[in-house]
Amino acid sequence: MFDRSVSKSKAWKKLESHYKAFRKVEMRDLFAKDPERAAKFTEKLGDTLVLDYSKNRISEKTMGYLMNLARERRVEDKIKSMFRGDRINITENRAVLHTALRNRDNTPVMVNGRDVMVDINAVFAKMRKFSDDVRYGKFKGHTGKKLVNIVNIGIGGSDLGPVMATEALKKYWLKGINCYFISNIDGTACAEVLDKINPEETLFIVASKTFTTIETLTNARTCRKWLVDALGEPAVAKHFVALSTNTEEVKKFGINPDNMFEFWDFVGGRYSMWSAIGLSLAIAVGMDNFEKMLEGAFAMDKHFTETPLEHNIPVIMAMIGVWYNNFMGCHRYAVIPYDQYLKYLPAYLQQLDMESNGKSVDVNGEFVKYATGPVLFGGAGTDVQHSFFQLIHQGTEMVPCDFVIPAISHNEIGDHHEILLANVLAQGEALMRGKTQKEAAEELKAAGKSKEEIDFLKKFKSFSGNRPSNTLLLKKVDPYTLGALVALYEHKVFVQGIIWNIDSYDQMGVELGKKLALNILPELQNNVHDLKHDSSTNALIKMVKAFRK
């Protein structure tokens, strides 16, 4: 644990002072004064990924102060602590070792005196055999048909990671395989999937560590009934597998425990796509491609652990985020992938970031007095240019952006990708440069507008600029690059948690509403008159029941 004065430290105070002197500096002036600015603020991960962070409201002095803060908060020591298996999840007394899942050089990783790589390798070997057997028809359904519909039933990390990665790697799916995901407890989620598939050709993957998660098990039981109604009780063992540690509950459900895939307490839900939780992905793209994704993540892990802070991509992104969140008062940021296959990346990162760092109590058990996790939103470009970009360009609050773009498209159709690339590069430039009222007036004059029209319209047509963005340029969205990209954001979130002195690996805030829902459920299902909630909740329960009569 750290001292109890994060925001009173020497490095923090230096940044506060620097902000007062730097807050009115314009990025367009910084670029004009320094032709080498882009080169100074660009880092690479081999030929896989480039971070251009030059379009940020920073100077070399700013980055120096930020790195001093990172060192003061012992970021380098904390990185080592996580990778060696220390129990850095302090509220649950657990190690945090999703990184062990992509430990491709297989060096021992010890937890409680045991090398966890032995268990990890065993599960991966089991995943390889099973995914190959399904992909090539050796593991068949109850009636002897090949299983071509893969339905993942989970929620949170057991859904968002597989959904995002499976969609991102759609070009790598085995021909004839279809992937579906059910997470929402809304019955529509089940109904929409079940309407599309044939029970004889469907494999259900139930992802629940405890095999008691109410949303997941409710959906799984609905799918089980649908299957049994069509094929009979014995079909369950050939059409359901489990990602769990609860053997007894898995057996009660009718799943053969040989088809149960384990994962561990040292792997948090939102970090679990690297584990057996990724089985749907392994079936869709093959275990070779799944392991290439692990290799990409491992490359980022090595970069993160071995690169000095000043050139460390996750650390740079984390500290720039701290600069905006804690010194410039920007408590939100946007992630915009300019690639249709990455359309679920912002939703995945929302859980990663906001569930990890949406905390108000520090590791000492004290309420913090500074901002922690920001709000993250986003969507696929160019679609979002026609939704929330108006606010980003001309709104009253600054919203830092991460633009993610592959240089090479999987679908080089006509001029599509060049137009896409032109759009994303233009957005970064426009946010940085803006357009002065003088420039707007000159454009209006050239368009033949009258003096009265120019005087009226020039403010509407002007852009303040000086709005920041990072550009993450990928060579191509392939398994290796996807692994590196996701690991980058994982490590960024971790570093910010260190700076803010919080536990990034619990999620206590998820629990309260779920527990209260268990109290309300029987009140909705039964004729209960003695409701013991607040007046609003009591009234809403009564109105729901009245509507349903």
N, C-alpha and C positions, 0 to 999 in steps of 0.2 A: 504493500500500500504506500501511497505517496503522502506528503505533508498535506495539510488541510487548507492550503492557500493558493490554489491553482491560479486564480485571477489576480493574486497579489504578488506573484513572482516577478523577479527582475526582468525576465524575457518578455513576459506578458505586458508589463508596464512599458517596456521599450517599444513594443508594437503599438500600444495605445498612443504613445507620443508620436511615433512615426505616422500613424494614421492621420493625426491632426495636421501634420505638415504635408501629407501626400494626397489627401482626399479630393482635392480639386484638380489634380494632374490629369491631363487628357491623354488617352492612349495614342491618338493620331499624332500628337506632338512627340511622344516617346519614339514612335516609329520613324518620324521625320528626322529626329536627332541621331538615331542609331541605326544605320543600314544593316548591322549585324544582329539586330534584336531577335529575329526569328531563329537564327542559328544558336544564339545563346540560350533560348528558352525552348529547345526541342530535345527530346530524348527518344532513344530507340530500344526495342527489344529484338535484337537480331534483324532478320528481314521479315518479321511477323507483324510488328506493331510500332507505330510512331505516335508520340504525344507532342503536339505543338501547343504550348501553353503561353505563347507570346501575346495572345489577345486577352490578357488579363491585366487588371489594374495593379500592376506590380513593377518593381524595379529590382535590380540586383541587390540593392540594400534591403528591400522588403523580404526577398527570399533568404537573405542572410539572417535577418531577425527571426524569420519563421523557423529556420533550421536550428537556430539557437534555442528556441522554445522546444523543438522536438528533442534536442539533446538534454535540455534541462528536465524534461519529462521522462528521460531515460528510454526513449523509443527503441534504441538499438538493443538494450538489455531485455526489454519486454518482448521484442521479436524472438530473441533467443529463448526466452522463457516459454513462449507458446510452442515453438518447434520441438523443444526437448520434452514436452509433456507435463510441464508444471500445471497445477490446478488453478489456472487463471480465471475460471468461472467460479468466483468466490462465493456467490450466494447458493450455488448447488454443489460446491466442493468437487468440481470436475475438471479434468484436463480438456483442452480444446484442440482436437487433432484431426480435423477434416483434412489437414495437410498430409497426414500419414497415408490417406487413401490414394494420393497421387505421388507418393514417394517412389519414384521410378528407379532409383538406384538401390532401393530395398535395404538401406542401412537400418539397423535395429532402432525401433522407437519403443521405449520402455514405459509402461504404465503399471504401477503396483508390482514391479519386479518382473513383468512379463513383456516379451517382445510382441506388440500387437500386430506386427507385420505378418506373423504366422497366420493369425485369424483372417486378416484382410486378404492375403493371397489365397487362402482356402475358399473364401466367399467369391472372389473373382474367378477362380477356376470353376466353381459351381455355376456362376453366371454364364461363363463362356460355354460350358457344355449345354446348359439348358437353352440359352438363346440360340445356339446353333441347331439344337434339336427342333426347336419351334420353327426357326427360319426355313429349315430344309425338310420339314415334314416328318421327322422321326418321332417327335412328340405330337401325337394326334389327339383330336377330340374324341368324345364318347362314341360317336358313330363312325369313327375312322377317317373323318375329313381333316384336311390341313387347317390349322388355326391361323387365319389371316387377319382377324380383327383383334387388336390388342387394346384392352380397356383398362386404364389405370384409375383406381379408385383411391383417392387420398385427399388431403386438404393441407393448406399452408405449404411448408417445405416439401411435403410428400406429393405435392401437385405442381407448384409454381416452377420448381427447377426442371422436372421432367417435361412439362409443357413447353417451357421456353426453349430448352435444348433440342427437343424433338422437332419443334417447328423450325428452329434455326438451322438444323441439319437435314431438312426435308429432302434436299437433293441427293442425300446419301441413303435414303430408305430403300430397302429391298423391294423390288417390283412386286406388286400384289399385296403388300402389307398395308394395313390401315391402322392408324393410332387414334384413340379417343381418350378423353380425360373427363372424369366425373369428380367434382369436388363440392359444389354447392349443395346444401341440404334441401334447397328448393327442389321439389319433385320433378320440375321441368328439366333439370339437368340430367336426371336418369332417363326420363321419357324420351328426350331428344336423341340420346345415344341409342337406346334400345330400339327405337323405331328404324334405325339405319342398319342394323346388323342381324345376322343369322346366328341363332344360338349354336348350331352345329360347328360354326367356324370361328367361335369367339373364345378368347382367353381373357379372364379377369385377373388383374393384379391388385390385391388389397394391401395398401401400404399404411400400416399403423403399428408403431413400435410396441404398444401395450395391447393392441387388438381390442381396445375399449373406446376409442375415439368416437363420440356419438354420431358426428356427421358421416364419417367414413363407414362405420358399421351399419348405420341406417341405410346408406346407399348400397352397401355390399349385400345386405339382406334382401333389399328390393331386387337387385340383380340375380341373387341366388334363387328367389322365388320364380322369377321370370324364366330362368334356366330350367329349374325343376319342373315347372308347369309344361315346358316344351319337351324335355328329354328324360325326366325322372331323377330321383334322388342320387343314384350312382354316378350321374354325370358330373356332380360337383367336383369330385377328385380329379377329373380330367380337364376341367375348365376353370379352376380357381387355383391361384398360388398366393402365397403371403409373404410380405416383407415385414417381419416382426421378430420379437424375441419371446412372445408368449405362446409356447408350444401347446399348452392345454387348451387355450381358447381357440387356437388355430385348428386343433383336432376336433373340438366341439362343432366348429363351423362346417366340418366335413372335408377340410383340406388335408391332403397327405403331408405330414411333417417333412417328408423328403423334399417337398416342394416349398419349403419355408426358407427364406433367405434372411440372414441375420445382419443387423447393424448395431452400433454401440452407443453408450451414453456419452462418449467423448466426441460424438458427431451430432451437432445440433441440427434441428430440422431444416433450417434455412441454409445449411451448409451440406446437405445430405445427398445432392444429386450425383456426387462422386461415388457414392456407396451403392448398395443393392437397390436403393430408391431409384437409381437410374436403370433398372431392369427393362422398362418399356423402351428406353432409348437404345439399350444394347440389342434388343430384339429388332428394332426398326433399322438401325444403321450397322449392326454387327459389332461384336466385341472388339475387333481390331480398331474400328473407328472410335469406339468408346475409350479405348486405351490411348489413342492419339489425343483425345481430349484431355485425358489425365496428364499426358506428356506436355501439352501446352501449359496446363496449370503448373506443372512441376518446373517448367522453364521460368514462369513468373515467380514461383516460390524461391528459386535460386537467385533470381535477380533481386528479389525483395530482401533476402538474407545476406547477400554478398556485396551489394552495391552501396557505395557511400550515400548518405542521405541526400546530398546535393544533386545526385543524378538518379535517384531511386524513384521510379515512376509512381508507385502507389503512395510513397511518402510525399512527393511533390503535390499530387492531386489532393491528398488529405490536408496538407498544410494550407494550400490555397483555399480549400473549403473552410478551414478554420478562420482564415483571414476575412472571408466574406461573412461568415456566420457570426463571429464574435467581435469583429472590429468595424465592419461596414454595415452591420445590421441586416444582412440578407438571410432570411431564415427559410429560404426555399431555393431549389434549383431544379433544372430540367435536364433530362437525358433524352436525346433525340437521335435514334438510329436511322440513318438513311439507307435502309435495306429492309425489304418486306419480310424476309425470313427472321429478322430480329425484332419483329413487332411486339413480342411479349417480353423483351428485355426490360423495358421500364417497369412493368408490373412485377417482374422478378426482383429487380433492384429496390423497389419500394419496400418489400418485405425485408430484404437484406439490410437496408440502411435504417429504415424507421423502426423495425422491430429490434434491431441491435442497439441503436443509439437514442431511441426515444425514451430517455430516462431522466429523472429529476432527483435521484438520490445517488451520491457518489459511493466509492468503494469503502469509505469510512462510515457509511450509514448516515451521512448528513445531506440535507437538501442543498442542491447546487444554487449558486447565485449568478449564473451565466447561462447562455443558451447552449443547449446540446444538439441533439439530432435535428436537422432541418427537414422540411417537407420536400419530398421528391415527387415529381410528376413528369409525364412525357408521353411520347407516342411516335409513330413512324413518320418520318419525312417522306414525301412532301405534304402528306395529308394535314399534319398539324400546322403547317404554314398558313392554312386556311381556317384554323380554329383559334389557338391561343397565341400565335405569334404577334398579333396586333398588340396584345398586352406587353409582350416581351420588348417590342420595339418602341412603343409610345406610351406605355402605362406609367403610373407614378412611382412604381417600385422596381428596383433592379432585380433581375432574375438571371443569375449565372447559368450558362448552358454547357453541357457536354454534347458535342456532335460526334457521332460514331459513323464511319463511312468506309466501306471496302473499295479499294481501287479497282478491283476486278469483280465483275458480276458473274453469277452463275448463268444468267440469262441475257446474253448480249444480243438483244433484239433491237434493230434499227439504232436510233440515237438515244434510246431510253436512258442508258447509264450515264452518257455524257451530260444529258440534261439534268439528271439527278445530281451528279457531281458538281455541275455548275451552280445548282441551287444551294447546296450545302456550303460551298465555298463562298458564295455570295452572301449568305446569311451571316456568316462569321465576320466578313468584311463590313457589312452594313451595320451590324451591332456595334462594331468597334468605331467605325468612322462617323456614322450618323450623317445628317445633312443639315447644314446651318440654314437659318432663315435667308441669308444672302444667297446661298446656293439655290434654295427653293425659289426665290424671287427671279433669279436668272433663268431657271428652267421655265417658269411660268411666262416670262417675257418672251423667251424663244418660241413658246407655244402660241404666241399672239394674244395673250391675255391683256386686258386693260389695266391701267394703274390701280383703279379701284379694286378689281378682281385680285390683283397681285397682293395688294395690302391686306385684303381680307384672307386670302388662301395661304399665304406664305407660312403662317404658324402651323396650320393644319398639315402642310406638306413637309414640315421640318421634323428632324429626328435628333434627339439629344446625343445619341451615340454614347461612347465611353461605357458600353455595356459588354460584360466579359463573356468569353467562351473558351473552352478547351476543344481541340480537335484531335480525336483518336482515329488515325488513319490505319486501317487494316489492309493487309495485302488481299485477303479474300476471306469470306466466312466459311471456314472449314473446321473440322473437329479440333485441330491443334490450336488455331487462332481463337476459337470460342473458349477453349479451356483457359488460355492466357488472359482473355478479356474478363472473364468472370472472376478469376483469381485476383486480378488487378483490383476490381471493386471490393472484393472481400477484404483485401489487405488495407485498402484505403479506409474502409469503415473501422477496421481494427485500430489503425493509427489514430484516427479521430477519437475513438473511445479512450485511448491512452491519454491524449491531450486533455480530455474532459474529465478524466479520473473516474470513469464509470465502468461497470461490468457490461460489455457488449454481447454477452453470450447467454443471458437469461431472458425471459419474456413474461415476467409476472403480470404485465398489463393485459395479457391475452385472457387471463383466467377468470376475472371477476364476472364479466358478462356471461361467460359460459356457465358458471355456477348458479347465477341468478336465473338463467334460462331453465335449469333443471327444476327450480321451484315453480316457475310459471307454467311449465309444460302440463303438469297434472291439473292445474286450474283451468287450462284451456280444454283439456280432454274430458274433464268430469264436471259434475254439477256442484261446483264449489262456490259458496256464497260469502264465506268469511275471508275475504281477500285482505292481505296484510302488507300491502305496498303503499307507496305514496299515492295521493289522490289521482294524479295523472295516469300512472300505470294501472291502478284499479279501474279507472274509467275506460281506458283503452282495452283492457281485457274484456270488460262487459260489452263494449261496442263491437269488438271482433266476434264475440259469441252471438250477439244479436244479428249481425250481418250474415252469419252462417246458418241461422235457423231457417 
